[in-house]
Amino acid sequence: MTAKLERMRSHQDLIDFGNRILNEARTELYIHLRFMARALDSLGYTMDLATQSMGTDAETIHYNPNFVFSLFLESPQKLDRLYLHILLHCVFRHMFSSDQYEDKALWDLAADIQVESVLDSMDVDIINRPAYPFREEWYARLRGECRVLTAERIYHYFHLNKPDLDTLQMLTLEFHKCDHQFWKRLEDGKQGTRGAETPPDELLKNETPSASEPSEDPASEEEAPKEASTSASDAASPQKPNPTPPASRPKESQPPKRGTGALARVNEKELEERWKDTAERLETELTTFGAEASEEFGSLSFVLAAQDRKETDFREFLEKLTIVREVTHVDPDSFDYGFYNYGMEVYG
């Protein structure tokens, strides 16, 4: 019992310590990025040993305590940057769009490139890092093709210009920072929510026939009269507690595993709308600050403006300008041949 209590204390200590470190990172971001306050307040923390690093499902940050501790000891600045990297994924709502793209690895890469390009453009001390030639070369190449570096445009560029395996691996090593396993995937609609997968042990339990299910054995039908006769004697005797067999008890609904995507736990549409509203408010605040903080937030304002810009189909635009009008034509069914014959007789 004592050993169990010690384990419980150590587990709670890990949670408390991990949350304190992440709170420190959030406080640093509060101080240096005052316009991100609303977004910073939108994520909670969950210690999750299913991940080797950190990731988010747009509701909470899932973190491995060993990773957080080691990264904080190595450099608090790196942890601050990773925290903001995860937050920008939510602002750009990448986890809600991932099911629209078949190549998941390519979408993950495009989303990471967009976020990292915004971070590299921001002039904030706590997230600054040296500019590597490899990054700058790819930023220049993508801006030349996509103009604005959004995940959608980057994905379409890579989809049309497939990089070779070595280049793809180098890009992934350079830009991949957080765990994307909590994001919604394309197969969610086909096989249920990927994040809410039932553990193998639970699958085996669910496949076991339940005693509560009606039996199709003919012998059970023969025993029915016996049960009816004994019910009268049971009614006369004092009622005794009748414990429900464990197999027939209704199973408690298993909550989705916190380490594999909590998007199924909340109204996904509501959560997406919440982050869309946060992004719009953030864009408004950046516009309000204007030139005063233009170097501070870099290309964030420009990318946010392009993120939700919808390209109008020219055919749809022309359809809005069309006018419904009547076109006259001869109706054969209502044509009167009497007047026609009379005209032919009189006038030839």
C-alpha distance (Angstrom), angle and dihedral (degrees) to the residues before:
residue distance angle dihedral
M1 . . .
T2 3.78 . .
A3 3.81 91.4 .
K4 3.80 89.7 50.8
L5 3.80 91.6 51.5
E6 3.78 90.0 48.9
R7 3.80 90.3 52.7
M8 3.80 90.4 49.3
R9 3.79 90.8 50.5
S10 3.79 92.5 48.5
H11 3.81 90.5 48.4
Q12 3.79 91.4 51.2
D13 3.80 90.1 45.6
L14 3.81 89.8 55.5
I15 3.80 90.4 51.6
D16 3.80 93.5 46.8
F17 3.79 93.8 46.5
G18 3.80 93.5 45.9
N19 3.80 91.8 48.9
R20 3.80 90.9 49.0
I21 3.80 91.8 53.5
L22 3.81 92.3 48.6
N23 3.81 90.0 47.1
E24 3.80 88.6 54.3
A25 3.80 90.2 52.7
R26 3.80 91.0 48.2
T27 3.81 91.2 49.7
E28 3.80 90.5 52.9
L29 3.79 89.8 51.7
Y30 3.82 90.3 47.7
I31 3.79 90.5 55.9
H32 3.80 97.4 46.6
L33 3.82 99.9 32.7
R34 3.79 105.8 39.8
F35 3.81 92.1 165.3
M36 3.84 90.0 62.7
A37 3.82 94.4 61.4
R38 3.80 96.6 109.5
A39 3.80 92.8 48.1
L40 3.81 92.1 46.5
D41 3.81 90.0 54.7
S42 3.80 92.5 54.6
L43 3.81 100.8 74.3
G44 3.79 129.9 69.7
Y45 3.81 128.7 -166.2
T46 3.79 132.0 -108.3
M47 3.78 125.6 178.2
D48 3.79 105.1 -133.5
L49 3.79 125.6 178.6
A50 3.82 90.7 -169.1
T51 3.80 89.0 81.2
Q52 3.77 128.1 61.3
S53 3.81 93.6 -151.3
M54 3.82 131.9 1.8
G55 3.78 134.8 -54.1
T56 3.77 142.5 153.1
D57 3.79 141.0 -135.5
A58 3.84 91.5 -158.4
E59 3.80 90.2 -96.7
T60 3.79 105.3 61.8
I61 3.80 139.6 4.9
H62 3.80 111.8 -113.7
Y63 3.79 111.8 -154.3
N64 3.76 140.1 176.9
P65 3.82 106.9 -131.7
N66 3.81 94.3 -143.1
F67 3.80 90.7 54.2
V68 3.82 93.1 47.6
F69 3.81 93.3 47.6
S70 3.80 94.7 47.7
L71 3.82 93.7 44.7
F72 3.80 91.7 48.4
L73 3.80 91.4 50.2
E74 3.80 90.9 46.6
S75 3.81 95.4 48.8
P76 3.83 130.1 -23.7
Q77 3.80 86.3 -158.1
K78 3.82 90.9 63.5
L79 3.80 90.3 51.1
D80 3.82 90.9 50.3
R81 3.79 90.6 51.5
L82 3.81 92.6 47.5
Y83 3.81 90.2 49.5
L84 3.80 90.3 53.2
H85 3.81 90.6 44.3
I86 3.81 89.7 57.3
L87 3.80 91.5 44.8
L88 3.81 92.9 53.2
H89 3.80 90.0 53.3
C90 3.81 85.9 61.6
V91 3.81 94.0 44.4
F92 3.81 90.0 52.5
R93 3.84 89.6 41.2
H94 3.79 94.2 -133.5
M95 3.82 93.9 157.3
F96 3.80 91.2 59.8
S97 3.82 93.9 52.1
S98 3.79 98.8 44.5
D99 3.82 93.5 90.6
Q100 3.81 90.4 61.9
Y101 3.81 93.5 66.3
E102 3.76 124.2 70.8
D103 3.81 97.7 -156.2
K104 3.79 100.9 66.7
A105 3.80 95.8 -179.1
L106 3.79 91.0 52.3
W107 3.81 92.0 49.0
D108 3.82 90.9 49.5
L109 3.79 89.8 51.7
A110 3.82 93.0 47.6
A111 3.80 91.6 49.7
D112 3.81 92.1 49.1
I113 3.81 92.4 48.3
Q114 3.80 91.0 52.1
V115 3.80 93.1 50.3
E116 3.80 94.6 44.1
S117 3.81 92.0 48.3
V118 3.82 89.7 55.0
L119 3.81 91.8 47.3
D120 3.80 91.8 49.1
S121 3.80 90.4 51.9
M122 3.83 93.6 53.2
D123 3.79 118.0 94.0
V124 3.81 99.2 -144.7
D125 3.79 120.2 133.4
I126 3.80 97.8 -142.0
I127 3.81 93.9 57.3
N128 3.80 101.6 33.2
R129 3.79 118.1 123.1
P130 3.81 133.6 171.7
A131 3.80 115.9 -80.8
Y132 3.79 108.6 -116.1
P133 3.83 119.0 -152.1
F134 3.81 91.6 -129.4
R135 3.79 91.0 58.8
E136 3.76 95.6 43.0
E137 3.80 90.8 49.8
W138 3.80 92.3 54.2
Y139 3.80 93.1 43.1
A140 3.81 89.7 55.0
R141 3.80 92.5 46.2
L142 3.81 93.9 48.9
R143 3.80 94.0 44.7
G144 3.79 88.9 52.5
E145 3.81 90.2 55.6
C146 3.82 103.5 30.2
R147 3.83 101.8 26.6
V148 3.83 91.4 -157.6
L149 3.80 115.6 46.3
T150 3.79 103.6 -131.2
A151 3.79 121.8 151.3
E152 3.81 91.8 -116.9
R153 3.80 94.2 54.4
I154 3.79 93.2 42.9
Y155 3.81 90.4 50.5
H156 3.81 92.5 51.1
Y157 3.81 90.3 47.8
F158 3.81 92.4 53.4
H159 3.80 90.4 42.2
L160 3.80 90.6 57.6
N161 3.82 94.8 36.3
K162 3.78 104.0 40.8
P163 3.82 110.3 -157.7
D164 3.78 117.1 -139.1
L165 3.79 119.3 -103.4
D166 3.82 95.2 -99.8
T167 3.81 92.9 50.1
L168 3.80 91.2 46.7
Q169 3.78 90.7 51.4
M170 3.81 92.1 49.0
L171 3.81 91.2 49.2
T172 3.79 91.2 49.3
L173 3.81 92.6 49.8
E174 3.79 90.4 48.3
F175 3.80 100.7 46.4
H176 3.81 107.1 23.0
K177 3.81 108.7 101.3
C178 3.81 112.2 147.4
D179 3.80 138.2 39.9
H180 3.82 113.3 -93.7
Q181 3.81 97.1 -174.5
F182 3.80 90.4 106.8
W183 3.79 93.9 61.4
K184 3.76 123.5 104.8
R185 3.79 112.5 -99.5
L186 3.78 137.2 -151.8
E187 3.80 93.2 -109.1
D188 3.82 92.6 55.4
G189 3.78 91.8 93.5
K190 3.81 92.1 49.2
Q191 3.79 103.1 42.2
G192 3.78 102.3 20.7
T193 3.75 124.9 -98.3
R194 3.77 109.7 -26.6
G195 3.76 91.3 -148.8
A196 3.81 92.5 56.4
E197 3.79 97.3 56.0
T198 3.79 114.0 152.5
P199 3.80 113.8 -119.5
P200 3.83 114.3 -109.3
D201 3.81 91.6 -110.0
E202 3.79 91.1 55.3
L203 3.80 90.7 49.0
L204 3.80 90.0 56.1
K205 3.81 90.5 49.7
N206 3.78 92.3 49.1
E207 3.80 91.3 51.1
T208 3.84 91.5 55.1
P209 3.83 110.4 99.4
S210 3.78 110.3 -105.9
A211 3.79 120.8 -129.7
S212 3.79 89.1 -137.5
E213 3.80 91.7 66.6
P214 3.83 114.7 98.5
S215 3.77 113.1 -99.9
E216 3.75 120.2 -126.3
D217 3.81 93.3 -159.9
P218 3.85 112.1 124.1
A219 3.81 89.4 -140.0
S220 3.77 89.8 67.5
E221 3.81 89.5 59.0
E222 3.82 90.3 54.8
E223 3.79 91.0 53.4
A224 3.80 92.2 53.3
P225 3.87 94.7 86.9
K226 3.81 89.9 50.6
E227 3.78 90.8 53.8
A228 3.80 90.3 49.2
S229 3.82 91.5 52.9
T230 3.77 93.8 48.5
S231 3.80 92.8 48.6
A232 3.82 90.5 70.0
S233 3.80 92.8 54.2
D234 3.78 90.7 45.8
A235 3.78 90.3 53.9
A236 3.81 90.9 54.4
S237 3.79 93.9 48.8
P238 3.84 122.6 71.6
Q239 3.75 110.9 -81.5
K240 3.76 113.1 -100.9
P241 3.76 126.3 -158.3
N242 3.75 109.1 -94.9
P243 3.78 107.3 -157.2
T244 3.75 112.6 -151.1
P245 3.80 112.4 -119.5
P246 3.78 111.6 -107.3
A247 3.79 91.9 -118.1
S248 3.82 93.0 54.3
R249 3.79 96.1 47.0
P250 3.78 113.0 106.4
K251 3.74 109.6 -102.7
E252 3.74 117.0 -119.2
S253 3.75 112.6 -113.5
Q254 3.75 108.5 -99.7
P255 3.80 111.8 -128.5
P256 3.78 114.3 -130.4
K257 3.73 113.8 -91.4
R258 3.77 106.8 -95.0
G259 3.76 91.7 -141.6
T260 3.78 96.3 58.5
G261 3.78 106.7 52.0
A262 3.78 129.1 -53.3
L263 3.78 95.6 -157.3
A264 3.80 87.8 106.2
R265 3.81 91.0 60.3
V266 3.75 96.2 65.9
N267 3.73 137.7 38.7
E268 3.78 100.1 -79.8
K269 3.78 94.1 -157.3
E270 3.78 91.7 50.6
L271 3.79 91.3 49.3
E272 3.80 91.8 49.6
E273 3.81 91.3 48.8
R274 3.79 89.5 50.2
W275 3.80 91.7 55.7
K276 3.79 91.5 43.3
D277 3.80 88.9 55.3
T278 3.82 89.6 47.6
A279 3.82 90.7 52.1
E280 3.81 91.8 49.2
R281 3.81 91.9 49.7
L282 3.79 89.8 47.4
E283 3.80 90.8 52.1
T284 3.81 90.0 50.1
E285 3.80 91.8 50.8
L286 3.79 91.8 48.6
T287 3.80 89.3 51.9
T288 3.81 89.5 49.5
F289 3.79 92.8 52.7
G290 3.81 88.0 48.9
A291 3.79 119.5 163.8
E292 3.80 90.8 -6.8
A293 3.80 91.2 78.3
S294 3.80 101.9 16.5
E295 3.81 93.4 120.2
E296 3.78 91.2 42.9
F297 3.80 97.1 60.6
G298 3.82 96.4 30.8
S299 3.80 115.0 -171.5
L300 3.82 94.5 -11.7
S301 3.80 94.6 103.0
F302 3.81 92.5 46.4
V303 3.81 93.0 48.4
L304 3.81 92.5 46.9
A305 3.80 90.0 52.6
A306 3.81 90.9 51.0
Q307 3.81 94.2 42.1
D308 3.81 96.5 75.8
R309 3.78 97.5 28.1
K310 3.78 108.0 124.1
E311 3.80 119.4 -148.3
T312 3.80 108.9 -134.2
D313 3.78 118.3 -136.3
F314 3.82 108.2 -124.3
R315 3.81 91.0 -138.0
E316 3.80 90.7 55.9
F317 3.79 89.1 49.0
L318 3.82 91.4 52.9
E319 3.80 91.0 48.2
K320 3.79 89.2 59.5
L321 3.82 89.5 57.3
T322 3.79 96.0 50.4
I323 3.83 120.0 108.8
V324 3.78 123.6 -144.8
R325 3.83 109.9 -130.4
E326 3.79 137.4 160.9
V327 3.80 120.9 -101.9
T328 3.82 113.5 -154.1
H329 3.79 120.5 -138.1
V330 3.81 139.2 156.6
D331 3.79 115.3 -82.2
P332 3.85 107.2 -147.5
D333 3.80 92.5 -164.9
S334 3.79 94.1 59.9
F335 3.83 96.9 39.4
D336 3.85 111.1 124.1
Y337 3.83 110.9 -142.6
G338 3.82 91.7 -171.3
F339 3.78 93.8 74.1
Y340 3.78 89.3 42.8
N341 3.82 92.7 55.2
Y342 3.80 91.6 44.3
G343 3.81 90.8 53.4
M344 3.78 91.5 49.0
E345 3.83 91.3 51.3
V346 3.81 95.0 47.8
Y347 3.76 101.1 37.7
G348 3.75 101.2 22.2
